[in-house]
Amino acid sequence: MTEAVFQAPKRRARVYESYEAPFPVPTNAEEAKQQEYKVYTAEMINQNIIVRDPDHIQAIYGKGYFGKGILSRSRPLYSISDQWEDLGYRSLPVISSSKYQLHLDWARGFLQAQGLDDESISQTLEKYINPVELPSTDKTAEKNGGSNGMEGSPREDKREAEEPKSSSCSPSTDTGRLSGPQCGSQSKSPERKKARRQGDRQFDPLADIYPEEPEEIDAEALHAVKCEKHDDWLVHCGCRLKDSVLMTVLKNKPEAHRPAFSPGCEYVLVKEEEAHPGENDDSCDSTQRTERLVCRMNPFRMIEYLQLSLEEAFFLVYALGCLSIYYNEEPLTILSLWEIFSSIQPNFQTSYVAYHYFRSKGWVPKVGMKYGTDLLLYRKGPAFYHASYSVVVERVDDTLRGAALRPFSWRSLAALSRITGNVSKELMLCYVIWPLDMTEEERCSPECLKRIRVQEIIVSRWVSSRERTEQEEI
């Protein structure tokens, strides 16, 4: 065994996120006032520390990689689907019919566990099974071929019917005068699809040809529109108002046909197959199957939360002061958290000392259960580097003796060292040294942390063939 010497960590080959600075730690009251210091909230549920607020989740995990998502491997990024459909007014996830049926079975099982009869369960799930009618968009109509109840909207059909198909003539002006319609090649630019008036009818030469346009425009809303070409407000540069922006500045905005979504519910687009007879009706193989998207309410909604370990939660509360933990809607004090966590986890005090020690050194400690140890140490975070060390935490007294938290034999220690080496890590023994004269009363408060020392030792495996080769080279 040799004294611990920190080596350069192994960087991951592919990094898909940027590094955010960890939580700031103000050294005095003046720095705390100058910095945007925010206190996040968590709840204690069944002896677990859970963060519910999405903004708090992203902040706590992003600034130090604290905790993990309950539905994700590490970063809380769970989503019901990777495919989303933009309907113009709302984006909905797209799932398969088998996945929707699975959620429906989960909801049925949850209702059966409550003691409801089959008839009541069927009535409850009926609103989830019934599809929600959606107005079509160009994207969905093109994809589904108008076969899923998302045909073209009446407004678009009416507009296409009113506009002549062979309208290659458009009004043009010559030296500021109206010269009448000029036939020629019409521009394909979407800004010139439809001619319309630009302002007051008294000063617009197109007022006689297009007397019905435009509708009354909200002046306050128009002053907030910026011109993309001149990087100035549209009212100052005098450029043409886009058709897409025109609908947002009208005083009497036409109400779009939108489905009535129930608040607090999640809606999904379910992929369903629909059979159509082919050209030859006599043949059974002529049946064609097409997919359609049907909007339904998700019967079993799963929400991503952030779960903190006891050491992580206490570090955020005690060391950084940026987290407040509630139990039954009442905030818990630092002293009560120390007592509660010590009763939940018998070795919490020793494990927290090791966690606090490595965090203060700049490492990101994570649970090392998958490698048979207590902690894994990462540089910056798991997204950037592989773990450099597998740490086994032991509690000893001033004489480096004491009841081992994890008793090792030479065989088990050699096996753990071999496993750690096979995953390109180093095995570290972290000794938490408690003073002999420390009383039980002192241990009931986190003030005892000031008297505790930590000593780390690296355990390396001796390979005889490698040592012999190095000696021969020398």
LOMARMI-46051 format. One record per residue (C-alpha): residue number from 1; residue in three letters; x, y, z. Coordinates in steps of 0.1 Angstrom, whole numbers. Example, Ala and Ser with C-alpha at 12.3 -4.5 7.8 and 13.67 -1.06 7.14 Angstrom:
<atoms>
 pos code     x     y     z
   1  ALA   123   -45    78
   2  SER   137   -11    71
</atoms>
This chain:
<atoms>
 pos code     x     y     z
   1  MET     0     0     0
   2  THR    12    35    -9
   3  GLU     0    70    -1
   4  ALA   -27    83   -24
   5  VAL   -14   100   -55
   6  PHE   -41   115   -78
   7  GLN   -36   106  -114
   8  ALA   -51   123  -145
   9  PRO   -87   110  -151
  10  LYS   -97    94  -184
  11  ARG  -119   116  -205
  12  ARG  -149   103  -223
  13  ALA  -147    99  -260
  14  ARG  -181   117  -267
  15  VAL  -194   145  -246
  16  TYR  -229   157  -254
  17  GLU  -233   186  -229
  18  SER  -215   217  -218
  19  TYR  -200   222  -184
  20  GLU  -217   245  -159
  21  ALA  -200   260  -130
  22  PRO  -210   244   -97
  23  PHE  -229   262   -70
  24  PRO  -212   293   -57
  25  VAL  -203   294   -20
  26  PRO  -204   329    -6
  27  THR  -177   334    21
  28  ASN  -195   363    38
  29  ALA  -229   381    39
  30  GLU  -219   408    14
  31  GLU  -210   382   -13
  32  ALA  -243   364    -6
  33  LYS  -262   396   -13
  34  GLN  -243   404   -45
  35  GLN  -248   369   -59
  36  GLU  -281   355   -71
  37  TYR  -284   330   -43
  38  LYS  -314   308   -45
  39  VAL  -327   282   -21
  40  TYR  -342   251   -37
  41  THR  -368   228   -22
  42  ALA  -370   191   -17
  43  GLU  -393   167     1
  44  MET  -388   137    23
  45  ILE  -410   109    11
  46  ASN  -406    73    25
  47  GLN  -371    81    38
  48  ASN  -361    94     4
  49  ILE  -352   129    -6
  50  ILE  -371   139   -38
  51  VAL  -370   172   -58
  52  ARG  -402   178   -78
  53  ASP  -399   212   -94
  54  PRO  -385   209  -129
  55  ASP  -365   241  -127
  56  HIS  -350   230   -93
  57  ILE  -342   196  -108
  58  GLN  -322   211  -137
  59  ALA  -304   235  -115
  60  ILE  -294   210   -88
  61  TYR  -282   184  -112
  62  GLY  -266   208  -137
  63  LYS  -246   226  -110
  64  GLY  -226   198   -95
  65  TYR  -244   166  -107
  66  PHE  -263   160   -75
  67  GLY  -287   131   -75
  68  LYS  -302   111  -104
  69  GLY  -335   109  -122
  70  ILE  -358    82  -109
  71  LEU  -367    72  -145
  72  SER  -333    78  -161
  73  ARG  -298    64  -157
  74  SER  -283    96  -145
  75  ARG  -294   130  -158
  76  PRO  -332   134  -154
  77  LEU  -342   134  -191
  78  TYR  -370   109  -192
  79  SER  -396   116  -219
  80  ILE  -426    94  -229
  81  SER  -414    95  -265
  82  ASP  -384   106  -286
  83  GLN  -407   115  -315
  84  TRP  -429   146  -313
  85  GLU  -455   160  -337
  86  ASP  -459   198  -341
  87  LEU  -496   206  -346
  88  GLY  -491   243  -349
  89  TYR  -507   251  -315
  90  ARG  -492   223  -295
  91  SER  -465   196  -298
  92  LEU  -476   161  -288
  93  PRO  -455   130  -283
  94  VAL  -460   101  -307
  95  ILE  -462    65  -292
  96  SER  -471    31  -305
  97  SER  -504    15  -299
  98  SER  -488   -13  -279
  99  LYS  -472    12  -255
 100  TYR  -505    30  -251
 101  GLN  -521    -3  -243
 102  LEU  -495   -10  -217
 103  HIS  -502    23  -200
 104  LEU  -539    15  -201
 105  ASP  -532   -19  -184
 106  TRP  -512    -1  -157
 107  ALA  -541    23  -151
 108  ARG  -566    -6  -149
 109  GLY  -544   -24  -124
 110  PHE  -541     7  -103
 111  LEU  -579    11  -102
 112  GLN  -583   -26   -94
 113  ALA  -559   -22   -65
 114  GLN  -583     5   -51
 115  GLY  -611   -21   -50
 116  LEU  -632    -8   -79
 117  ASP  -654   -32   -98
 118  ASP  -650   -38  -136
 119  GLU  -679   -16  -146
 120  SER  -666    14  -127
 121  ILE  -631     9  -141
 122  SER  -645     7  -177
 123  GLN  -664    39  -172
 124  THR  -633    56  -158
 125  LEU  -611    45  -187
 126  GLU  -637    53  -213
 127  LYS  -626    90  -216
 128  TYR  -590    78  -222
 129  ILE  -600    55  -250
 130  ASN  -622    80  -269
 131  PRO  -601    99  -294
 132  VAL  -598   137  -293
 133  GLU  -607   154  -326
 134  LEU  -578   176  -339
 135  PRO  -578   202  -366
 136  SER  -553   192  -394
 137  THR  -521   209  -402
 138  ASP  -502   206  -435
 139  LYS  -477   183  -419
 140  THR  -502   158  -405
 141  ALA  -524   159  -436
 142  GLU  -495   151  -458
 143  LYS  -482   124  -436
 144  ASN  -516   107  -429
 145  GLY  -532   114  -463
 146  GLY  -563   128  -446
 147  SER  -573    94  -432
 148  ASN  -571   101  -395
 149  GLY  -597   128  -391
 150  MET  -572   155  -396
 151  GLU  -584   168  -430
 152  GLY  -577   203  -442
 153  SER  -593   230  -421
 154  PRO  -624   248  -435
 155  ARG  -605   281  -435
 156  GLU  -578   268  -458
 157  ASP  -603   251  -481
 158  LYS  -623   282  -484
 159  ARG  -593   303  -492
 160  GLU  -581   279  -519
 161  ALA  -616   279  -534
 162  GLU  -618   317  -535
 163  GLU  -583   322  -550
 164  PRO  -582   315  -587
 165  LYS  -557   287  -596
 166  SER  -543   304  -627
 167  SER  -538   338  -611
 168  SER  -506   348  -628
 169  CYS  -516   385  -629
 170  SER  -507   407  -600
 171  PRO  -512   445  -595
 172  SER  -480   465  -600
 173  THR  -470   501  -598
 174  ASP  -450   522  -622
 175  THR  -434   555  -610
 176  GLY  -457   555  -580
 177  ARG  -489   552  -601
 178  LEU  -513   523  -603
 179  SER  -511   509  -638
 180  GLY  -535   480  -634
 181  PRO  -530   443  -634
 182  GLN  -499   432  -652
 183  CYS  -497   396  -665
 184  GLY  -464   379  -662
 185  SER  -444   353  -641
 186  GLN  -456   355  -605
 187  SER  -429   354  -579
 188  LYS  -429   322  -557
 189  SER  -419   342  -526
 190  PRO  -443   337  -498
 191  GLU  -442   374  -491
 192  ARG  -458   381  -526
 193  LYS  -484   353  -527
 194  LYS  -513   377  -519
 195  ALA  -514   415  -524
 196  ARG  -529   435  -496
 197  ARG  -531   470  -484
 198  GLN  -505   484  -462
 199  GLY  -521   513  -442
 200  ASP  -549   538  -443
 201  ARG  -573   536  -472
 202  GLN  -569   573  -480
 203  PHE  -533   569  -488
 204  ASP  -531   534  -502
 205  PRO  -535   530  -540
 206  LEU  -547   494  -535
 207  ALA  -577   504  -515
 208  ASP  -601   503  -545
 209  ILE  -590   468  -555
 210  TYR  -588   453  -520
 211  PRO  -613   473  -500
 212  GLU  -618   445  -474
 213  GLU  -582   444  -463
 214  PRO  -566   447  -439
 215  GLU  -585   442  -406
 216  GLU  -580   467  -379
 217  ILE  -545   465  -365
 218  ASP  -535   469  -329
 219  ALA  -510   498  -328
 220  GLU  -494   487  -295
 221  ALA  -488   452  -309
 222  LEU  -474   466  -342
 223  HIS  -448   487  -323
 224  ALA  -434   455  -308
 225  VAL  -428   438  -342
 226  LYS  -392   439  -353
 227  CYS  -380   439  -390
 228  GLU  -357   410  -399
 229  LYS  -341   428  -428
 230  HIS  -331   461  -412
 231  ASP  -328   451  -375
 232  ASP  -352   479  -366
 233  TRP  -388   482  -355
 234  LEU  -413   476  -384
 235  VAL  -431   510  -378
 236  HIS  -398   528  -383
 237  CYS  -385   511  -414
 238  GLY  -419   507  -432
 239  CYS  -413   472  -446
 240  ARG  -441   449  -455
 241  LEU  -458   430  -426
 242  LYS  -456   393  -430
 243  ASP  -487   373  -433
 244  SER  -476   351  -404
 245  VAL  -471   381  -382
 246  LEU  -503   399  -393
 247  MET  -525   375  -373
 248  THR  -507   384  -341
 249  VAL  -513   422  -344
 250  LEU  -550   422  -354
 251  LYS  -574   436  -328
 252  ASN  -601   410  -336
 253  LYS  -580   379  -340
 254  PRO  -599   349  -355
 255  GLU  -601   321  -330
 256  ALA  -584   290  -342
 257  HIS  -602   257  -340
 258  ARG  -585   239  -311
 259  PRO  -595   208  -292
 260  ALA  -606   212  -256
 261  PHE  -577   198  -236
 262  SER  -584   191  -200
 263  PRO  -559   209  -177
 264  GLY  -533   188  -159
 265  CYS  -537   159  -183
 266  GLU  -511   146  -208
 267  TYR  -522   139  -244
 268  VAL  -504   117  -269
 269  LEU  -506   107  -305
 270  VAL  -511    70  -309
 271  LYS  -499    52  -340
 272  GLU  -527    29  -352
 273  GLU  -529     8  -383
 274  GLU  -559    10  -406
 275  ALA  -567   -16  -433
 276  HIS  -579    -5  -467
 277  PRO  -591   -28  -495
 278  GLY  -568   -29  -526
 279  GLU  -576   -26  -562
 280  ASN  -584   -63  -565
 281  ASP  -611   -70  -539
 282  ASP  -613  -107  -546
 283  SER  -578  -113  -534
 284  CYS  -571  -114  -497
 285  ASP  -535  -102  -502
 286  SER  -547   -69  -517
 287  THR  -554   -53  -483
 288  GLN  -533   -23  -477
 289  ARG  -524   -11  -442
 290  THR  -516    25  -434
 291  GLU  -507    43  -402
 292  ARG  -527    71  -387
 293  LEU  -522    93  -356
 294  VAL  -550    94  -331
 295  CYS  -549   118  -302
 296  ARG  -558   103  -269
 297  MET  -554   111  -232
 298  ASN  -525    93  -215
 299  PRO  -541    70  -189
 300  PHE  -510    65  -168
 301  ARG  -487    95  -166
 302  MET  -451    91  -154
 303  ILE  -433   122  -141
 304  GLU  -396   125  -137
 305  TYR  -382   134  -103
 306  LEU  -347   139   -90
 307  GLN  -337   116   -61
 308  LEU  -309   127   -38
 309  SER  -289   105   -16
 310  LEU  -288   113    21
 311  GLU  -252   125    18
 312  GLU  -260   147   -12
 313  ALA  -290   162     4
 314  PHE  -272   171    37
 315  PHE  -243   186    18
 316  LEU  -266   209    -1
 317  VAL  -283   219    31
 318  TYR  -253   221    55
 319  ALA  -223   229    34
 320  LEU  -239   250     6
 321  GLY  -271   262    22
 322  CYS  -290   261   -11
 323  LEU  -315   234    -3
 324  SER  -345   233    21
 325  ILE  -360   199    28
 326  TYR  -397   196    39
 327  TYR  -415   169    57
 328  ASN  -453   172    58
 329  GLU  -450   207    45
 330  GLU  -427   217    74
 331  PRO  -390   226    68
 332  LEU  -365   205    87
 333  THR  -336   221   105
 334  ILE  -300   210   100
 335  LEU  -299   194   135
 336  SER  -331   174   128
 337  LEU  -318   163    94
 338  TRP  -286   150   111
 339  GLU  -306   130   136
 340  ILE  -331   117   110
 341  PHE  -304   107    85
 342  SER  -283    90   112
 343  SER  -314    69   122
 344  ILE  -322    60    87
 345  GLN  -287    50    77
 346  PRO  -265    37   106
 347  ASN  -232    46    89
 348  PHE  -244    80    76
 349  GLN  -221   101    97
 350  THR  -190    83    85
 351  SER  -201    82    49
 352  TYR  -210   118    49
 353  VAL  -176   128    63
 354  ALA  -160   110    33
 355  TYR  -185   126     9
 356  HIS  -179   161    23
 357  TYR  -142   156    21
 358  PHE  -141   146   -16
 359  ARG  -166   173   -25
 360  SER  -145   199    -9
 361  LYS  -115   186   -30
 362  GLY  -134   193   -62
 363  TRP  -144   157   -70
 364  VAL  -180   146   -78
 365  PRO  -187   115   -56
 366  LYS  -213    90   -68
 367  VAL  -226    57   -54
 368  GLY  -201    29   -62
 369  MET  -224     0   -56
 370  LYS  -221   -14   -91
 371  TYR  -183   -19   -86
 372  GLY  -186   -32   -50
 373  THR  -174     0   -33
 374  ASP  -190    29   -14
 375  LEU  -181    58   -37
 376  LEU  -169    66   -72
 377  LEU  -149    98   -78
 378  TYR  -155   118  -110
 379  ARG  -137   149  -123
 380  LYS  -163   176  -132
 381  GLY  -190   149  -136
 382  PRO  -200   116  -151
 383  ALA  -208   133  -184
 384  PHE  -172   143  -190
 385  TYR  -148   118  -174
 386  HIS  -149    82  -164
 387  ALA  -146    75  -126
 388  SER  -110    77  -115
 389  TYR  -113    60   -81
 390  SER  -134    34   -64
 391  VAL  -135    43   -27
 392  VAL  -141    21     3
 393  VAL  -149    41    34
 394  GLU  -137    28    68
 395  ARG  -142    42   103
 396  VAL  -112    41   127
 397  ASP  -100    59   158
 398  ASP   -69    78   165
 399  THR   -49    46   167
 400  LEU   -62    36   132
 401  ARG   -82     8   148
 402  GLY  -118     1   151
 403  ALA  -147   -22   140
 404  ALA  -144   -24   102
 405  LEU  -176   -13    84
 406  ARG  -167   -38    56
 407  PRO  -144   -66    69
 408  PHE  -121   -78    41
 409  SER  -101  -110    38
 410  TRP   -70  -111    16
 411  ARG   -89  -130   -10
 412  SER  -119  -105   -11
 413  LEU   -95   -76   -11
 414  ALA   -75   -90   -40
 415  ALA  -108   -97   -59
 416  LEU  -120   -62   -54
 417  SER   -86   -48   -65
 418  ARG   -87   -70   -97
 419  ILE  -123   -58  -105
 420  THR  -113   -22  -100
 421  GLY   -83   -26  -123
 422  ASN  -103   -42  -150
 423  VAL  -126   -12  -152
 424  SER   -96    12  -155
 425  LYS   -99    26  -120
 426  GLU   -79    26   -88
 427  LEU   -89    13   -55
 428  MET   -88    37   -26
 429  LEU   -93    31    11
 430  CYS  -107    62    28
 431  TYR  -102    61    66
 432  VAL  -124    84    86
 433  ILE  -106    91   119
 434  TRP  -128    98   149
 435  PRO  -112   112   181
 436  LEU  -112    88   210
 437  ASP  -124   115   234
 438  MET  -155   124   214
 439  THR  -187   118   233
 440  GLU  -220   106   220
 441  GLU  -235   140   228
 442  GLU  -210   156   204
 443  ARG  -218   131   177
 444  CYS  -255   141   178
 445  SER  -246   174   161
 446  PRO  -228   182   128
 447  GLU  -204   203   148
 448  CYS  -184   172   154
 449  LEU  -172   173   118
 450  LYS  -147   199   127
 451  ARG  -127   174   148
 452  ILE  -128   145   123
 453  ARG   -98   138   101
 454  VAL   -96   118    68
 455  GLN   -67    97    54
 456  GLU   -68    81    20
 457  ILE   -46    52     8
 458  ILE   -43    38   -28
 459  VAL   -43     0   -30
 460  SER   -24   -12   -61
 461  ARG   -20   -48   -74
 462  TRP    15   -62   -77
 463  VAL    21   -80  -109
 464  SER    53  -101  -108
 465  SER    59  -103  -145
 466  ARG    55   -65  -149
 467  GLU    79   -58  -120
 468  ARG   105   -83  -134
 469  THR   103   -66  -169
 470  GLU   108   -32  -154
 471  GLN   138   -44  -134
 472  GLU   154   -60  -164
 473  GLU   151   -27  -184
 474  ILE   168    -8  -156
</atoms>
